Amino acid sequence: DVVVPTCKRQQYSTQSLVDRKFTRRRRRTSENFVGQSNMDVGGNGGGLIVNNKQRAMLPNKSRGEFVRNQRKDSEGFSESPDLEFEYADTDKWSAELSELYSYTEGPEFLLNRKCFEEEFRTHVSDKKWTELDVAQHRAHAMRLLDGLEVIAREKRLKVARAILYMAQGTFAECSSEAEVQHWMRYNIFLLLDVGTFTALVELLNMEVDNSAACSSAVRKPAISLADSTDLRVLLNIMYLMVETIQQEDPADSPEWRATRETFKTELGSPLYNNEPISVMLFGMVTKFCSGQAPHFPMKKVLLLLWKSILFTLGGFEQLQNIKVRKREQLCLPPLPEDSIRVIRSMRAASPPASASDLIEQQQKRARRDHKSLTKQDNLDAFNEKDPYKSDDPREDEDDNDDNDNSMEVEPFPMERDEVMPPPIPHPPSERVNFPKGLPWAPKVREKDIEHFLESSRSKFIGYTLGNDTDTVVGLPRPIHESIRTLKQHKYISIAEIQIAKEDEFQKTPLSGGEEDVEMCSTELLYQGILPSLPQYMIALLKILLAAAPTSKAKTDSINILADVLPEEMPTTVLQSMKLGVDVNRHKEIIVKAISAILLLLLKHFKLNHIYQFEYMAQHLVFANCIPLILKFFNQNIMSYITAKNSISVLDFPYCVVHELPELTAESLEAGDINQFCWRNLFSCINLLRILNKLTKWKHSRTMMLVVFKSAPILKRALKVKQAMMQLYVLKLLKVQTKYLGRQWRKSNMKTMSAIYQKVRHRLNDDWAYGNDLDARPWDFQAEECALRANIERFNSRRYDNNQSNPDFLPVDNCLQSVLGQRVDLPEDFQMNYDLWLEREVFSKPISWEELLQ
């Protein structure tokens, strides 16, 4: 409630009617905003004092301290401390093992042990597995492998469970988790050595093609854990083998290292059913999403698919090494820095102003309208001062007038002098600490240098030279220095070289020669998934949508809980709480796997060939991947990252080694003691990186970010104080800043400053002001269509051997050889050949003279 003093009323009376209407409207807008913000913040934070009357009840000494504490809390320093998170390809090995199993599968550990002990006692004496020698271990593994080939399904399942118990480290004979992991490695290398993985792939193919199980699952009203028993056992063994073998240990013997490399090559080669194992798993994903096989345990399929791609193609360290090697092969200069090392050394920034900050700013403006401003109030205003804001309070008033269509009237000079407090000098503690150096070396594209030269020539000389970047005749000396600086930081990417080579192949298909394609694992995988890649991308995004926490249950959505729901639903509160934790954990793991799969494929395809990346990226965009990721982030992201959907005492291998304590509702509510959930933060960073990959240098897709109002969603994600996540959020905000308008930039100066500090600079790029020529909204659909045409030409030239260009095929002009060619006629034509002769030849008059002429 703003009280206007007498002298102020006299001054307002001299204003025009428009001024008074505008002032009243602004005051109402401010009051409404404070009321709405009070409701929102009070609901989330609880008990925030936002009313001037309530604030006046505080003692004078504590007011300044109160404002400081309010600001400290609102900026997130107390609620969201820096997260000690280190981004990597995967979590710790024990965490990756435990996420394979749902808590509902807990009783099956003892069942696996029972099946193994029955087989073991039948063929071996009463000795323990850990007491046998290597020859006896190998002999028993061979016996179990033979048991997988029996016809009886129940007998085969028992043997498979016994093999799964071996892969789980024969935990009944171990006393610690480290011992379980030791025997896991030993047993899994033994199983791989005797050929178990190939037999498992054949059995998995047989189960996928089991039409009886599929039709039975389709008819069932509710699918549970029991419907996917055979598939789950097979996928568990395969996942444990892939996950364990890819873990490198300095203590591994040379034989194990050689085995690892051989297995890696086989896994990425078309040895299983003439296709890589990843293609078969992609087929399972599409079959599940089409509704033909709703009983597939999708979490295990996606985890195995992720680990297979990660093992065969390589993680982020391998990607960096491949990039360095390819740049050397193409004679390009080395990378200016190691991006992984730079990101790991970055520190998180303070989150931007939140709702309570804005409320305090409203109160500050209301207090400035009072004539009787006390000394203490001036001190409070100083404490609330944002070092990134302008000193002019009128700019603060503009922050909430985005929807105000009336003309803004400049206050009278006398009024402005009275309202504005005198400038207060900043003490040393309040100064902005600028970084000593920027984390990234700036980059310049060839296109940027061309644009700069074209504009300079047009301005100073009056003519242009096209793509000539060397001629600087007639240009002033400062322009010469600018060009020299730009060329010093010019960066030529591998993609630019690949696009230029592809254009050359398209222009000269005959004289261009044969393309030398390296048949690496990435190339083999792309060839395998190319025919059905659009369906694979749609299927992955459908599952991601069903697993997102912001998605509401719909009747037409797919059921991703088939491998977590028990046969009998819980009857007690404790069982219901445990199942609720299990379901949420299950969804989080699915999001983690899909985000990692998409990011790995995009990065590897981009290095292998830019058009392979563009093909996958375009189909992700067509399948609405951009709004889906924005919908995922349109939640309380801090709550998602700090979610405690795990029960550590039920995680493998802890649950099979230690005595389980009695679970209570209080212990389930408390959750674990971790500061954050690793998998959720990993998923968020992956999704942000995917969004960056899809929108980088694509103005049409950047406009999608603007159209879907992504700026406030992304700005909320900055509250997570983790440097890597903030970096990718700031990148996404940077590409759309030029479209958001001056008002947004004025009210988000702290975010703009963070972009300057943390995101790589592109010299000559007016990202914040919209002066770039490419920023003008022209026909974005034409941009996507041209890209699609280039992709189709690339795929047709390199992979479509049947449909060669008819213009370049040799033509046979010899009549005898043409008539002498053997033509395979269809059977129905051969059966009715007499009728065809009668109808087409004998019954039609032929003028032979005209034909010969």
C-alpha positions in Angstrom: 0.0 0.0 0.0 1.7 3.2 -1.2 1.1 6.3 0.8 1.7 9.5 -1.1 2.8 12.5 1.0 1.1 15.9 0.6 4.0 17.5 -1.4 3.9 14.5 -3.7 0.1 14.8 -4.2 0.6 18.4 -5.4 3.2 17.3 -7.8 0.9 14.5 -9.1 -1.9 17.0 -9.6 0.2 18.8 -12.2 0.6 15.8 -14.3 -1.6 15.0 -17.3 -4.5 12.6 -17.1 -2.4 10.0 -19.1 0.3 10.2 -16.4 -2.1 9.6 -13.6 -3.7 6.7 -15.3 -0.3 5.2 -16.0 0.9 5.7 -12.5 -2.3 4.1 -11.0 -2.0 1.2 -13.4 1.6 0.6 -12.6 0.8 0.6 -8.9 -2.0 -1.9 -9.3 0.3 -4.1 -11.4 2.9 -4.0 -8.7 0.4 -4.8 -6.0 -1.0 -7.7 -8.0 2.4 -9.0 -8.7 3.3 -8.9 -5.0 0.1 -10.7 -4.1 0.6 -13.5 -6.7 4.2 -13.9 -5.8 3.3 -14.1 -2.1 0.9 -16.9 -2.9 3.5 -18.8 -5.0 6.5 -18.4 -2.7 4.4 -18.9 0.4 3.2 -22.2 -1.0 6.7 -23.4 -1.8 8.9 -21.9 0.8 6.5 -21.4 3.6 6.3 -18.4 5.9 8.1 -15.8 3.8 7.5 -12.3 5.0 6.5 -10.2 2.0 4.2 -7.6 3.5 5.5 -4.2 4.5 3.3 -4.3 7.6 4.7 -7.6 8.7 8.2 -6.4 8.0 7.6 -3.3 10.1 6.9 -5.5 13.1 10.6 -6.6 13.2 13.0 -4.7 15.5 15.0 -2.0 13.8 18.3 -3.8 14.4 17.2 -7.0 12.8 15.6 -5.4 9.6 18.9 -5.2 7.7 19.9 -8.7 8.8 16.4 -10.0 7.8 16.8 -8.5 4.3 20.2 -10.0 3.9 19.0 -13.4 5.0 16.0 -13.2 2.8 18.2 -12.4 -0.2 20.7 -15.1 0.7 17.9 -17.7 0.9 16.2 -16.5 -2.3 19.4 -16.7 -4.3 19.7 -20.3 -3.3 22.9 -20.2 -1.3 21.3 -22.0 1.7 18.8 -24.3 -0.1 21.0 -25.2 -3.1 24.7 -25.5 -2.3 27.3 -26.5 -4.9 26.7 -30.1 -5.9 29.8 -32.2 -5.8 28.9 -34.0 -9.0 31.5 -35.4 -11.5 30.0 -36.1 -14.9 31.2 -39.4 -16.4 30.1 -42.1 -18.9 28.4 -44.1 -16.1 27.9 -44.1 -12.3 30.0 -46.3 -10.0 30.0 -49.9 -11.0 28.1 -51.0 -7.9 25.3 -48.4 -8.7 25.1 -49.5 -12.3 24.7 -53.1 -11.1 22.0 -52.3 -8.6 19.9 -50.4 -11.1 19.5 -53.5 -13.2 17.2 -55.0 -10.7 13.9 -53.6 -9.4 13.2 -54.1 -5.7 10.2 -56.4 -6.7 12.8 -58.9 -8.1 14.4 -59.3 -4.6 13.1 -62.8 -3.9 14.6 -64.1 -7.2 18.1 -63.9 -5.9 17.5 -66.8 -3.6 15.7 -68.7 -6.4 18.8 -68.3 -8.7 21.0 -69.6 -5.8 18.7 -72.6 -5.3 18.8 -73.5 -9.1 22.6 -73.3 -9.1 23.1 -75.4 -6.0 20.8 -78.2 -7.4 22.8 -78.4 -10.6 26.1 -78.1 -8.7 25.4 -80.9 -6.2 24.3 -83.2 -9.0 27.6 -83.1 -10.8 30.2 -81.9 -8.2 31.0 -83.1 -4.7 30.1 -81.1 -1.6 32.9 -78.6 -2.2 32.1 -74.9 -2.5 32.4 -73.2 -5.9 35.2 -70.9 -4.5 37.2 -74.0 -3.5 37.3 -75.6 -7.0 40.2 -75.2 -9.4 40.1 -73.5 -12.8 39.6 -76.8 -14.7 36.6 -77.8 -12.5 35.1 -74.3 -12.9 35.4 -74.6 -16.7 33.9 -78.1 -16.8 30.8 -77.1 -14.8 30.4 -73.9 -17.0 30.4 -76.1 -20.1 27.8 -78.4 -18.5 25.5 -75.5 -17.8 26.0 -74.2 -21.4 24.9 -77.6 -22.7 21.8 -77.4 -20.5 20.7 -74.2 -22.3 20.1 -76.3 -25.5 17.4 -78.6 -24.0 13.9 -78.4 -25.5 12.0 -78.3 -22.2 11.4 -74.6 -21.3 11.3 -75.1 -17.5 14.6 -77.1 -17.5 16.1 -74.4 -19.7 15.0 -71.6 -17.4 16.5 -73.4 -14.4 19.9 -73.7 -16.1 19.6 -70.0 -17.1 19.0 -69.1 -13.5 22.0 -71.1 -12.4 24.2 -69.2 -15.0 22.7 -65.9 -13.7 23.7 -66.9 -10.1 27.3 -67.4 -11.4 27.2 -64.0 -13.1 26.0 -62.5 -9.8 29.2 -63.7 -8.2 28.0 -66.9 -6.3 27.2 -64.4 -3.5 26.2 -67.1 -0.9 29.9 -68.0 -0.5 31.1 -64.4 -0.1 31.3 -62.2 3.0 31.6 -58.7 1.5 30.6 -56.7 -1.5 34.2 -56.5 -2.8 34.4 -60.3 -2.7 31.1 -60.6 -4.7 32.5 -58.2 -7.3 35.7 -60.2 -7.5 33.9 -63.5 -8.2 31.6 -61.7 -10.6 34.5 -60.7 -12.8 36.1 -64.2 -12.6 32.8 -66.0 -13.4 31.8 -63.7 -16.2 35.1 -64.0 -18.1 34.8 -67.7 -17.6 31.3 -67.8 -19.1 32.4 -65.6 -22.0 35.3 -67.9 -22.7 33.1 -71.0 -23.0 30.8 -69.2 -25.5 27.8 -68.4 -23.3 27.0 -65.0 -24.8 26.4 -66.4 -28.3 24.0 -69.0 -26.9 22.2 -66.3 -24.9 21.7 -64.2 -28.0 20.2 -67.1 -29.8 17.8 -67.8 -26.9 16.9 -64.1 -26.8 16.0 -64.2 -30.5 13.8 -67.2 -29.9 12.0 -65.5 -27.0 11.5 -62.3 -29.0 9.9 -64.3 -31.8 7.8 -66.3 -29.4 4.4 -65.4 -30.9 2.5 -67.4 -28.2 3.9 -65.3 -25.4 3.3 -62.1 -27.3 -0.4 -62.9 -28.0 -0.9 -64.0 -24.4 0.5 -60.8 -23.1 -1.6 -58.7 -25.5 -4.8 -60.4 -24.3 -4.0 -59.9 -20.6 -5.7 -56.9 -18.9 -2.7 -56.4 -16.5 0.9 -57.4 -17.2 3.1 -58.2 -14.2 6.7 -59.4 -13.5 5.7 -63.1 -14.1 5.0 -62.5 -17.8 8.6 -61.6 -18.6 10.5 -64.1 -16.5 12.5 -65.8 -19.3 13.4 -62.6 -21.0 14.5 -61.0 -17.7 16.8 -63.8 -16.8 18.5 -63.7 -20.2 18.8 -59.9 -20.3 20.2 -59.9 -16.7 23.0 -62.3 -17.7 23.8 -60.4 -20.9 23.8 -57.0 -19.1 26.1 -58.3 -16.3 28.5 -59.7 -18.9 28.6 -56.4 -21.0 28.8 -54.2 -17.9 31.5 -56.2 -16.2 33.7 -56.9 -19.2 33.8 -53.2 -20.2 35.1 -52.3 -16.7 38.9 -52.0 -17.1 41.1 -53.0 -14.1 44.8 -52.5 -14.0 45.1 -55.9 -12.4 43.5 -57.7 -15.3 45.6 -60.4 -16.9 46.7 -60.0 -20.6 44.3 -62.9 -21.5 41.4 -60.9 -20.0 42.4 -57.8 -21.9 42.6 -59.6 -25.2 39.2 -61.2 -24.4 37.8 -57.8 -23.8 39.0 -56.4 -27.1 37.7 -59.4 -29.0 34.3 -59.2 -27.3 34.1 -55.5 -28.1 34.8 -56.1 -31.8 32.2 -59.0 -31.9 29.6 -56.9 -30.1 29.8 -54.1 -32.7 30.1 -56.4 -35.7 27.2 -58.0 -37.6 28.0 -61.5 -36.2 24.7 -62.1 -34.4 21.9 -62.6 -37.0 24.0 -60.6 -39.5 23.5 -57.4 -37.5 25.1 -55.8 -34.4 23.5 -56.7 -31.1 22.3 -53.1 -30.8 20.1 -53.4 -33.9 18.4 -56.4 -32.4 17.7 -54.5 -29.2 16.3 -51.5 -31.2 14.0 -54.0 -32.8 12.7 -55.1 -29.4 12.1 -51.4 -28.5 9.9 -50.8 -31.6 8.0 -54.1 -31.2 7.2 -53.1 -27.6 6.0 -49.6 -28.6 3.9 -50.9 -31.4 1.9 -52.9 -28.8 2.8 -56.3 -30.2 4.9 -57.3 -27.2 3.8 -55.4 -24.1 5.5 -57.9 -21.8 9.0 -56.9 -22.8 11.1 -55.7 -19.8 11.9 -52.4 -21.3 14.2 -51.1 -18.6 16.6 -54.0 -19.0 16.4 -53.8 -22.8 17.3 -50.1 -22.7 20.1 -50.6 -20.2 21.6 -53.4 -22.3 21.3 -51.2 -25.4 23.0 -48.3 -23.7 25.9 -50.4 -22.4 26.3 -52.1 -25.7 26.6 -48.8 -27.6 28.9 -47.4 -24.9 31.2 -50.4 -25.0 31.4 -50.8 -28.8 31.5 -47.1 -29.8 33.3 -45.7 -26.8 32.5 -43.0 -24.1 33.3 -39.3 -23.9 37.0 -39.8 -23.4 37.2 -42.0 -26.5 35.1 -39.5 -28.4 37.7 -36.8 -27.6 40.5 -39.1 -28.8 38.7 -39.9 -32.0 38.2 -36.2 -32.6 41.9 -35.4 -32.1 42.9 -38.3 -34.4 40.4 -37.3 -37.2 41.7 -33.7 -37.1 45.2 -34.9 -37.5 44.2 -37.1 -40.5 42.5 -34.1 -42.1 45.5 -31.8 -41.5 43.5 -29.5 -39.3 45.0 -27.5 -36.4 44.7 -29.2 -33.0 41.8 -28.4 -30.7 42.2 -25.1 -28.7 41.4 -27.0 -25.4 40.2 -30.2 -23.9 36.5 -29.6 -23.4 36.1 -32.3 -20.8 38.9 -30.8 -18.6 37.6 -27.3 -19.0 34.1 -28.2 -17.9 35.3 -30.2 -14.9 37.3 -27.2 -13.8 34.4 -24.7 -14.0 32.5 -23.6 -10.9 28.8 -23.1 -10.6 27.4 -19.6 -10.6 24.8 -18.2 -8.2 21.3 -18.8 -9.5 19.5 -15.7 -11.0 16.9 -13.7 -9.0 14.0 -15.8 -7.9 10.4 -14.7 -7.1 11.3 -13.6 -3.6 14.0 -11.4 -5.1 11.4 -9.7 -7.3 9.1 -9.2 -4.3 11.9 -7.5 -2.4 12.5 -5.2 -5.3 8.8 -4.3 -5.3 9.0 -3.5 -1.7 12.1 -1.4 -2.3 10.3 0.7 -4.9 7.3 1.1 -2.6 9.5 2.3 0.2 11.2 4.9 -2.2 7.8 6.5 -2.8 7.5 7.3 0.9 8.6 10.8 1.9 9.7 9.7 5.3 12.4 7.2 4.3 14.6 6.4 7.2 18.3 5.9 7.2 17.8 2.2 8.0 15.6 1.8 4.9 18.4 3.3 2.7 20.7 0.7 4.2 18.2 -2.1 3.4 18.0 -0.8 -0.2 21.7 -1.0 -0.4 21.8 -4.6 0.9 19.3 -5.6 -1.7 21.2 -4.0 -4.5 22.0 -6.3 -7.4 25.5 -5.6 -8.8 24.4 -6.7 -12.2 21.4 -4.2 -12.3 21.5 -0.7 -13.6 21.4 2.1 -11.0 18.3 3.5 -12.6 15.2 2.3 -10.7 13.0 3.0 -13.7 14.6 0.0 -15.4 13.5 -2.1 -12.5 10.0 -0.8 -12.9 10.0 -2.0 -16.5 10.6 -5.6 -15.5 7.0 -6.4 -14.9 5.5 -4.3 -17.7 5.9 -6.9 -20.5 2.2 -6.9 -21.1 1.7 -3.1 -20.7 0.7 -1.8 -24.1 0.3 1.9 -23.0 3.0 4.4 -23.8 5.6 4.8 -21.0 5.8 8.4 -19.9 9.1 9.8 -18.7 8.8 11.2 -15.1 9.6 14.9 -14.6 13.2 15.7 -13.7 12.2 17.1 -10.3 10.2 14.0 -9.5 13.0 11.7 -10.6 15.5 13.5 -8.4 13.2 13.3 -5.4 12.4 9.6 -5.8 15.9 8.3 -6.5 18.0 7.9 -3.4 21.5 9.4 -3.5 24.2 7.1 -5.0 25.9 4.9 -2.4 29.5 4.1 -2.9 30.2 0.3 -3.0 32.5 -1.1 -0.3 35.1 -3.6 -1.5 33.0 -6.5 -0.4 30.2 -5.6 -2.8 32.3 -5.2 -5.9 31.8 -7.6 -8.7 34.7 -10.1 -9.0 35.4 -10.5 -12.7 37.2 -13.7 -13.7 40.9 -13.5 -14.6 40.4 -15.3 -17.9 37.6 -16.8 -19.9 37.4 -20.6 -19.8 37.1 -21.1 -23.6 39.2 -19.9 -26.5 37.0 -17.8 -28.9 36.1 -19.3 -32.3 35.4 -17.9 -35.7 33.8 -19.6 -38.7 34.8 -18.9 -42.3 31.3 -17.7 -42.8 31.8 -15.0 -40.1 34.9 -13.7 -41.8 33.1 -13.5 -45.1 30.2 -11.6 -43.6 32.6 -9.1 -41.9 34.5 -8.5 -45.1 31.4 -8.1 -47.2 29.9 -5.5 -44.8 33.3 -3.7 -44.6 33.7 -3.5 -48.4 30.2 -2.3 -48.9 30.7 0.4 -46.3 34.1 1.7 -47.3 34.5 0.8 -51.0 31.1 0.2 -52.3 31.6 -3.3 -53.9 31.8 -6.9 -52.9 34.1 -9.8 -53.9 32.0 -12.8 -53.0 33.9 -15.5 -51.0 37.3 -13.8 -51.2 38.7 -13.5 -47.7 42.2 -12.4 -48.6 41.9 -9.2 -50.6 41.9 -6.2 -48.2 42.8 -3.5 -50.7 41.2 -0.1 -49.9 40.1 -1.1 -46.4 41.3 1.0 -43.4 44.1 -0.3 -41.2 41.8 -1.1 -38.2 39.8 -3.4 -40.5 43.1 -5.2 -41.4 43.8 -5.8 -37.8 40.3 -7.0 -37.2 40.6 -9.5 -40.1 44.0 -10.7 -38.7 42.4 -11.3 -35.3 39.5 -13.1 -36.8 41.8 -15.4 -38.8 43.9 -16.1 -35.8 40.8 -17.6 -34.1 39.4 -19.3 -37.2 38.1 -22.8 -36.4 37.5 -25.3 -39.1 35.4 -28.2 -37.9 35.5 -31.8 -39.2 31.8 -31.3 -40.3 32.8 -28.5 -42.7 35.4 -30.8 -44.4 32.9 -33.6 -44.7 30.2 -31.4 -46.2 32.7 -30.0 -48.8 33.8 -33.5 -49.7 30.2 -34.7 -50.1 29.4 -31.7 -52.3 32.4 -32.7 -54.5 31.1 -36.3 -54.8 27.7 -35.0 -55.8 29.1 -32.7 -58.4 31.5 -35.2 -60.0 30.0 -38.7 -59.4 32.1 -40.3 -62.2 35.5 -38.5 -61.9 35.3 -38.1 -58.1 36.5 -41.7 -57.5 35.5 -44.2 -54.9 34.9 -43.0 -51.3 37.1 -44.6 -48.7 34.7 -45.5 -45.9 36.2 -46.7 -42.7 34.1 -49.7 -41.5 34.3 -48.8 -37.8 31.7 -49.8 -35.2 29.9 -46.5 -35.7 29.6 -47.0 -39.4 28.4 -50.6 -39.0 25.8 -49.5 -36.5 24.5 -46.7 -38.7 24.2 -49.1 -41.7 22.2 -51.5 -39.4 19.7 -48.9 -38.1 19.4 -46.8 -41.2 16.4 -48.6 -42.7 14.3 -48.2 -39.6 15.9 -45.2 -37.9 12.8 -43.0 -37.8 10.8 -45.7 -36.1 13.6 -46.3 -33.5 13.7 -42.6 -32.7 9.9 -42.4 -32.3 9.9 -45.5 -30.1 12.6 -44.1 -27.8 10.8 -40.7 -27.4 7.5 -42.5 -26.7 9.1 -44.4 -23.8 10.8 -41.2 -22.6 7.5 -39.4 -22.6 5.9 -42.2 -20.6 8.8 -42.1 -18.1 8.9 -38.4 -17.6 7.7 -37.2 -14.2 5.7 -34.4 -15.8 3.6 -36.9 -17.9 0.1 -37.7 -16.8 -1.3 -41.2 -17.1 -3.3 -41.6 -20.3 -5.2 -44.5 -21.6 -3.3 -44.5 -24.9 0.1 -44.3 -23.4 2.4 -47.3 -23.3 2.8 -49.3 -20.1 6.5 -49.2 -19.1 5.9 -50.9 -15.6 5.6 -54.4 -16.9 8.9 -55.5 -15.3 8.3 -53.8 -11.9 4.7 -54.5 -10.9 4.3 -57.8 -8.8 1.7 -60.4 -9.5 -0.1 -59.5 -6.3 -0.6 -55.8 -5.6 0.5 -54.5 -2.1 -1.9 -54.8 0.8 -0.1 -52.8 3.5 1.0 -49.2 3.7 4.6 -50.2 3.9 4.4 -52.4 0.7 2.6 -49.6 -1.1 5.4 -47.1 -0.1 8.1 -49.6 -1.2 6.3 -50.1 -4.6 5.9 -46.4 -5.1 9.7 -45.9 -4.6 10.4 -48.8 -6.9 8.1 -47.3 -9.7 9.7 -43.9 -9.4 13.2 -45.4 -9.4 12.2 -47.5 -12.5 11.2 -44.4 -14.4 14.3 -42.5 -13.5 16.5 -45.3 -14.7 14.6 -45.5 -18.1 15.1 -41.7 -18.5 18.8 -42.1 -17.7 19.3 -44.9 -20.3 17.4 -43.2 -23.1 19.1 -39.8 -22.6 22.5 -41.5 -22.6 21.6 -43.6 -25.8 20.5 -40.5 -27.8 23.5 -38.4 -26.7 26.0 -41.1 -27.5 24.5 -41.8 -30.9 24.4 -38.1 -31.8 28.0 -37.5 -30.8 29.4 -40.6 -32.6 27.4 -40.1 -35.8 28.5 -36.4 -35.9 32.2 -37.5 -35.8 31.7 -40.3 -38.2 29.8 -38.2 -40.8 27.9 -35.0 -40.3 25.0 -36.2 -42.5 24.5 -39.3 -40.3 24.1 -37.0 -37.4 21.8 -34.7 -39.3 19.6 -37.6 -40.3 19.1 -38.8 -36.8 18.7 -35.2 -35.4 16.1 -34.3 -38.0 14.0 -37.3 -37.2 14.2 -36.5 -33.5 13.0 -32.9 -34.3 10.2 -34.3 -36.5 9.2 -36.6 -33.6 8.8 -33.5 -31.3 11.9 -34.1 -29.2 12.4 -30.4 -28.5 9.0 -29.8 -26.8 9.3 -33.2 -25.1 12.6 -32.2 -23.4 11.2 -28.8 -22.5 8.2 -30.5 -21.0 10.5 -32.7 -18.9 12.2 -29.6 -17.5 8.9 -27.8 -16.8 8.9 -29.1 -13.2 10.6 -28.4 -9.9 14.0 -29.5 -11.3 15.7 -29.1 -7.9 13.2 -31.6 -6.4 13.8 -34.0 -9.2 17.6 -33.9 -8.8 17.4 -34.3 -5.0 14.7 -37.1 -5.2 15.4 -40.0 -2.9 13.8 -42.8 -4.8 16.1 -45.6 -3.6 16.4 -48.0 -0.7 20.1 -48.6 -0.2 19.7 -51.7 1.9 17.8 -53.4 -1.0 20.4 -52.6 -3.6 22.5 -55.4 -5.1 25.0 -56.6 -3.9 24.4 -55.2 -0.4 21.1 -57.1 -0.1 22.6 -60.5 -0.7 25.6 -60.1 1.6 24.2 -58.4 4.7 21.3 -59.1 7.0 18.5 -56.9 5.9 17.1 -54.6 8.7 13.4 -54.3 9.2 12.0 -51.6 6.8 9.7 -49.0 8.3 7.6 -46.2 6.8 10.0 -43.7 8.5 13.1 -45.2 7.0 11.5 -45.3 3.5 10.5 -41.6 3.8 13.9 -40.6 5.0 15.6 -42.1 1.9 19.4 -42.1 1.6 21.8 -39.4 2.9 23.1 -38.3 -0.5 23.0 -34.6 -1.4 21.5 -35.4 -4.8 20.5 -38.3 -7.1 23.4 -39.0 -9.5 21.2 -40.6 -12.2 18.8 -37.7 -12.3 21.4 -35.0 -12.6 23.1 -37.2 -15.2 19.8 -37.4 -17.2 19.2 -33.7 -17.0 22.7 -32.8 -18.3 22.3 -35.4 -21.1 18.9 -34.0 -22.2 20.3 -30.4 -22.2 23.2 -31.6 -24.3 20.8 -33.3 -26.7 18.8 -30.0 -27.0 22.0 -28.1 -27.7 23.0 -30.6 -30.4 19.6 -30.3 -32.1 19.4 -26.5 -32.1 23.0 -25.5 -32.7 23.3 -23.3 -35.9 19.7 -24.2 -36.8 17.6 -21.0 -36.7 14.3 -22.8 -37.4 14.9 -25.0 -34.3 16.0 -22.1 -32.2 12.7 -20.5 -33.1 11.0 -23.6 -31.7 12.7 -22.9 -28.3 11.2 -19.3 -28.5 7.8 -20.5 -29.6 7.5 -23.0 -26.8 8.6 -20.3 -24.2 11.6 -22.2 -23.1 13.4 -19.2 -21.5 11.6 -19.2 -18.1 11.8 -23.0 -18.0 15.6 -23.0 -18.7 16.1 -20.1 -16.3 14.5 -22.1 -13.5 17.0 -24.9 -14.2 19.9 -22.5 -13.4 18.9 -22.9 -9.7 20.8 -26.2 -9.8 24.3 -25.1 -8.7 26.3 -27.5 -10.9 28.7 -26.0 -13.4 28.2 -28.4 -16.3 24.4 -28.2 -16.2 24.4 -24.4 -15.9 26.8 -24.2 -18.9 24.4 -26.1 -21.2 21.4 -24.1 -19.9 23.2 -20.9 -20.6 24.1 -22.1 -24.1 20.4 -22.7 -24.9 19.5 -19.2 -23.5 22.3 -17.6 -25.6 21.1 -18.9 -28.9 17.6 -17.5 -28.4 18.5 -14.2 -26.6 18.3 -12.2 -29.8 14.7 -13.3 -30.3 13.5 -12.5 -26.7 13.6 -8.8 -27.0 15.2 -5.9 -25.1 12.8 -6.1 -22.2 13.8 -9.7 -21.4 17.5 -8.7 -21.6 17.0 -5.8 -19.2 15.3 -7.9 -16.6 17.8 -10.8 -16.9 21.1 -9.0 -16.7 22.6 -11.5 -14.2 21.8 -14.4 -16.7 23.4 -12.3 -19.5 26.5 -11.8 -17.4 26.7 -15.5 -16.7 26.5 -16.2 -20.4 29.4 -13.8 -21.1 31.5 -15.5 -18.3 30.9 -19.2 -19.0 29.9 -19.8 -22.7 32.4 -19.7 -25.5 32.6 -16.4 -27.4 32.1 -16.3 -31.1 33.9 -13.2 -32.3 31.8 -10.8 -34.3 28.6 -12.5 -33.0 26.0 -10.0 -31.7 24.1 -12.8 -30.0 22.5 -10.4 -27.5 21.3 -7.7 -29.8 20.0 -9.4 -33.0 22.3 -7.7 -35.5 23.3 -11.0 -37.1 22.0 -11.5 -40.6 20.9 -15.1 -39.9 18.7 -13.9 -37.0 16.1 -12.5 -39.3 13.1 -14.8 -39.5 12.8 -15.9 -43.1 11.5 -19.2 -44.5 12.8 -21.7 -41.9 10.9 -24.5 -43.5 13.1 -24.1 -46.6 16.2 -24.5 -44.4 14.9 -27.9 -43.1 13.9 -29.0 -46.6 17.3 -28.2 -48.1 19.0 -30.1 -45.3 16.7 -33.0 -45.8 17.5 -33.1 -49.5 21.2 -33.2 -48.8 20.8 -36.0 -46.3 18.7 -38.1 -48.8 21.3 -37.6 -51.5 24.1 -38.7 -49.1 22.2 -41.8 -48.0 21.3 -42.7 -51.5 24.8 -42.2 -52.9 26.6 -44.2 -50.1 24.1 -46.8 -49.0 21.5 -47.4 -51.8 23.2 -49.7 -54.2 20.0 -50.7 -56.0 18.8 -47.3 -57.1 21.8 -45.9 -59.0 21.3 -42.7 -61.0 19.9 -43.9 -64.4 21.7 -41.1 -66.2 25.1 -42.6 -65.3 24.3 -46.2 -66.2 25.8 -47.7 -69.5 23.4 -48.0 -72.3 23.3 -51.1 -74.6 22.4 -50.1 -78.2 23.1 -53.5 -79.9 19.8 -55.1 -81.1 21.1 -58.7 -80.9 22.4 -58.4 -77.3 19.2 -56.7 -76.2 17.0 -59.4 -77.7 19.3 -62.1 -76.4 19.0 -61.1 -72.8 17.2 -63.5 -70.6 14.1 -62.1 -69.0 12.5 -63.9 -66.0 8.8 -63.9 -66.6 6.3 -64.4 -63.8 4.5 -67.8 -63.5 1.0 -66.4 -64.2 2.3 -64.9 -67.4 3.9 -68.2 -68.5 0.6 -70.1 -67.7 -1.4 -67.7 -69.9 1.2 -67.1 -72.6 -1.1 -68.5 -75.4 -3.9 -66.0 -74.4 -1.4 -63.2 -74.4 -0.2 -64.1 -77.9 -3.7 -64.2 -79.2 -4.8 -60.9 -77.6 -1.7 -58.8 -78.1 -0.1 -60.3 -81.3 -2.4 -62.3 -83.6 -5.6 -60.3 -83.1 -3.9 -57.0 -83.8 -3.0 -55.9 -87.4 0.7 -55.0 -87.7 2.0 -52.9 -90.6 5.4 -54.4 -91.0 6.5 -51.8 -93.7 5.8 -48.9 -91.3 7.6 -50.8 -88.5 10.7 -51.3 -90.6 10.8 -47.8 -91.8 
